[in-house]
Each structure stands twice: as structure tokens, then as C-alpha cells.
Amino acid sequence: SVLSRYENQITILSDYLEEFPETDEPVWILGRQHHLNTDKSKLLLDISARLWFTYRRKFSPIGGTGPSSDTGWGCMLRCGQMMLAQALICRHLGRDWQWEEHKKQPEEYHRILRCFLDRKDCCYSIHQMAQMGVGEGKSIGEWFGPNTVAQVLKKLALFDEWNSLAVYVSMDNTVVIEDIKKMCWAPGQSSSVAHSSGHVHRGALGQNRNPAGLCPGWRPLLLIIPLRLGINHINPVYIDAFKECFKMPQSLGALGGKPNNAYYFIGFLGNELIYLDPHTTQSFVDSEENGTVDDKSFHCQQAPHRMKIMNLDPSVALGFFCKEECDFDNWCSLVQKEILKQQSLRMFELVQKHPPHWPPFIPPTKPEVTTTGAELIESTDKLFELEEEFEILSV
């Protein structure tokens, strides 16, 4: 029966494959190479495994009185969710994990999905992202750019102890190796939790390991590089380097699109980018009583959209995920070899030491609040409730 469902899914996906041209050129999807002539179905299965976040309607009003749909303004937030979700899939399930409709998935998968449900108590919900954006100068309902979404994800990740990601957002087109290693080797929230609760395991070499199988020292890295690849249009000199980023095994794709029209770019074919489009409005989905999520609407089962690279708005943000330190070291080597080599106009800089003219680098830490990240938005409401109770008791 499993084989039958798999074959049926292949048939469904194959109905959309005619949209891809007949070509010998490889298709690159988030660090994986596919050939249309030999493994079209694998290509579509790879794409459909990515979590697809779109506009939603009929969720609880943001902030209690705000919008109950993000149609028309939330597309970049949804793209940011997709990039982060891909990092979490690589973190817990691995890059080669595949999704099949009706197939039972591991608990980690449903837990990842629950992080993004449209509820104020989910750590990466549209509610949390929109309200965190207020601190970045964006009103609720206002369109975000790639850099703003990156800054919001960086802040929200501080409250996410389960995933314990170190989120580094580069500034001035410069990635500083020293700063990233300082941040990733800083004691993580989940490491201290693992130690205190006695859930540390011994690895094969005698190293302490937490339940996720990682050495407690290194926190998995989500690296986001906001870039401006031109003035009004993308400069053709950057195209080859931009495409190389999708070939890297650490690739999480790119955030970008057109003015006020965001897409999540996951790969390329020739001089066309392949992307997932958030501009579809679906109804709000909540988790079931057993914690699982009806996930069919979170996977795009059609051939993805494509656009010519030269039509891309020059404002983009690249994403990369490095689960272990060796992944980051490998990424640095690839950047030196493929991005910075013989490049007269570099897409971004990779430097070893913190620039002396910059302010000192201090790894971000979780603000001192008594709530978890998922409850952060509710903290003010609870404060008012306590004040009211105090007044009643005083009377």
C-alpha cells in the first residue's frame, strides 16, 4: 500500500512536469542536483517536501484587534517562515527527508509545523513576526523587506529553546567568521536545559550530547546575508555567484522577488530561478488534539513557478544552515573558492576577524522575561491582569 501511494503521488506530480522545458541542463534545488531527463519525479518530490507557507485567513486577530488575515501584506513574512522551516527540517530531519501525503511523519515534523501555526502562542507565527516587526519600525499590516524579516527571525529565535538556533544576520555585506564562531560556541539555552534535566547522552567518542545528537558546545547556525545586487535592477556581474549559492549543501535559498511581491527562491534552471509563491490565501489550520497537524495545505504539490534572474529585484537575502562547525568551515571554503574567486565586484565579503572600526560584537541573548518566546506577546496582558487582581485584593 505504501508503494501504491508513492506511485499515485508520482502520477499526480507528473501531470505538472510539462511546465518544465526539455533540457540537458541540471536543476539545482537547495544544494541538490536533479536532471529533468532522468529523474523528473524526484525533482518534484524534493520540491513538495519543502514546507509551503501562504497567506491565511480567519486566524485570531493579531494583537487582539488587528487583522485576521495577512493577504496583501504578509508575503515576505511567509517567505521568511519557509526559509526558517527549511533550516529546522535540516536540523531535525535532515536535508534528504521527504514528505508523502497520508504517510505518518515523525513527531519532530509536527513539532516544527506547530512552530509556524497562525496562533499567538506559536513561536514563529504570523502574530509573533508581525508584532516583533513593530520594534523594527514596521506597523502591523505593513510590508516587510528581506532584511527586516531576517532581523525579526533573529530576535524570535532567542526565545526558541527547543531548536536553539544561533541566527547571524550579516551587516554591510560582510560575514565575520570570528563573530559567528563566538556566537555558535556561546552556551545555548537548550544546552543548559539538557544538563539540568539530566538528558545528556554520551556519544560514541565519549562526548556529551543532547537529545538532538549534537555536541552541547556548537549551536546550529542559521546564516542570513541581506544583499543589494544592483540599484534598480540586478547587476549581471552577480548572477553566476548568486546561482552558485543554490549549489551549496548548506543552502536555504533566498528571500526576494519584486517590489511588494515576495517569493521564496529554492533553486534555478539555466537563467531562471525556481520559487515557492506565498500568494495563495488558505484557511487557518490548527493542530489536532493529539498534536498532529493536517499538513496537506503546507506542501505545494504543483510544479513551482519560475522567473528570469534578470527580473529579480536587487534586494535579496541569502540563507544558509550549518548544523555542525564542520558544515560552516566547509561553507567558508566554498565561498572562497566559488564566490570570491576572480570576482571583480564581490557579492559579499567573508573576513576572518571582526573589523576594528565596527562596534564590538556581543552575541545576542534572550531578554530577561519570565515568559517563553511563544508567550512573549501575552506578557503585557498578563501584567495588566495581575495588576487588576492586586487592585481587587487591595479593596
C-alpha positions, -999 to +999 in steps of 0.1 A: +000+000+000+029+023+007+043+017-028+008+023-043+005+057-026+040+066-037+032+057-073+000+076-072+018+107-059+044+103-087+014+103-112-001+134-097+032+153-098+040+142-133+008+159-145+026+192-139+060+183-153+052+195-188+057+230-175+095+223-173+113+225-206+132+196-222+168+203-214+200+187-205+208+214-180+207+203-144+182+217-119+196+228-086+173+228-055+188+238-022+221+221-027+208+190-046+212+184-083+184+170-104+182+160-141+150+165-159+158+138-184+162+111-158+146+120-125+118+145-130+096+128-104+124+130-078+127+167-085+090+173-078+091+151-047+120+172-034+102+204-040+069+192-025+088+182+007+096+219+014+071+235+038+050+260+019+035+289+038+010+311+022-015+338+031-041+326+056-075+339+067-097+335+097-070+333+123-073+351+156-068+389+152-032+399+156-027+418+189-064+411+197-078+438+175-056+436+144-060+418+111-073+382+110-057+376+075-023+386+061-035+387+025-018+415+006+009+423+032+024+391+047+041+375+017+077+383+029+069+371+064+057+338+049+089+335+028+109+341+060+089+313+076+097+290+047+134+297+049+134+291+087+113+260+084+138+245+059+165+251+085+145+233+111+139+204+088+176+201+081+182+204+119+159+176+130+150+155+099+179+160+075+181+176+040+171+143+023+139+139+043+108+135+020+072+141+025+043+120+013+007+127+017-011+104+042+023+090+054+029+091+091+056+116+099+079+117+130+069+139+160+097+163+152+080+171+119+047+180+136+065+200+162+082+220+135+049+227+119+034+238+152+061+265+155+045+282+125+008+279+130-012+311+129-016+314+167-002+340+191+013+313+212+034+297+184+070+310+184+072+318+146+036+326+139+024+355+117+013+370+151+048+369+166+065+381+134+042+410+128+044+422+164+082+418+166+084+438+134+070+468+153+103+470+170+119+472+135+097+502+126+071+482+107+034+487+116+012+455+117-001+451+082+029+468+066+050+450+040+085+438+051+117+437+032+142+408+033+165+425+059+135+433+083+123+397+082+159+385+089+161+408+120+127+396+132+137+359+129+170+367+147+150+381+177+124+354+178+150+327+178+162+339+212+130+326+227+131+292+210+149+269+233+138+237+216+157+245+183+184+265+200+195+282+167+222+308+165+209+333+140+235+355+124+224+384+101+254+399+083+258+437+081+274+458+054+276+428+030+303+413+053+303+379+071+327+377+100+339+342+108+352+352+142+318+366+153+299+336+141+321+311+159+319+332+190+281+332+188+278+295+180+301+284+207+284+305+233+264+284+259+230+278+244+197+278+262+189+242+254+223+230+264+218+243+300+183+228+300+196+195+288+223+195+316+199+204+343+173+179+334+198+150+331+191+143+294+227+145+282+238+114+264+273+101+258+284+099+222+305+072+206+336+092+214+326+099+250+314+135+242+283+148+259+254+150+236+219+164+240+188+145+228+191+160+193+225+143+189+246+175+189+276+183+210+264+209+235+290+234+226+281+242+189+246+257+183+233+251+148+237+282+127+211+300+106+232+325+085+212+352+066+230+376+043+209+406+032+223+420-001+217+447-026+228+433-060+223+465-080+204+498-079+172+494-098+179+461-115+202+432-106+237+437-119+245+408-143+280+406-128+264+389-097+244+363-115+269+334-115+278+339-079+241+341-069+235+308-087+264+292-070+248+298-036+219+274-045+245+246-053+260+247-018+248+218+005+242+244+032+218+264+010+184+276+024+177+295-008+169+332-009+142+357+000+134+383-026+111+389-056+097+421-069+087+453-052+060+444-026+058+409-041+080+384-022+089+349-032+110+321-016+137+311-041+148+275-037+169+269-069+174+275-106+174+261-140+196+279-165+189+316-161+156+310-144+150+310-107+126+284-091+105+297-063+076+289-040+049+315-041+030+325-009+004+345-028-025+320-022-050+326+006-059+295+025-080+290+056-064+289+091-053+254+102-048+244+138-033+214+154-053+183+164-059+172+199-030+147+196-006+174+185-005+164+148-013+190+120-034+184+089-004+192+067-017+189+031-021+226+027+015+232+038+031+214+008+029+227-027+022+197-050+024+215-083+054+224-104+069+255-089+070+289-105+100+302-124+112+337-133+142+351-152+170+361-129+172+395-145+137+402-134+146+398-098+146+429-075+182+436-064+172+435-027+176+399-016+186+378+014+206+346+011+201+318+037+224+290+048+222+264+076+252+248+093+243+221+117+279+214+128+310+236+129+325+215+101+295+225+079+303+261+085+340+256+078+330+238+045+308+267+036+336+292+042+358+271+018+331+270-008+326+308-006+363+314-010+365+290-040+332+297-058+320+332-048+351+353-041+374+338-068+382+362-097+353+383-088+359+419-097+327+430-079+321+407-050+286+398-039+296+399-003+328+397+018+340+369+041+365+380+066+383+362+095+385+389+121+359+414+134+366+448+116+383+471+142+361+501+132+329+482+140+313+483+174+323+452+195+304+420+187+282+408+215+263+376+209+226+383+213+209+368+244+174+362+255+159+393+272+152+388+309+115+380+309+096+354+328+077+340+298+088+318+270+091+332+235+057+317+225+041+337+254+060+369+249+031+387+232+008+378+261+032+390+288+018+426+288-018+413+290-008+391+320+008+420+337-024+440+334-044+411+347-021+408+378-025+445+384-063+442+383-062+412+407-039+432+430-064+461+430-093+439+438-075+423+467-065+457+480-101+468+480 
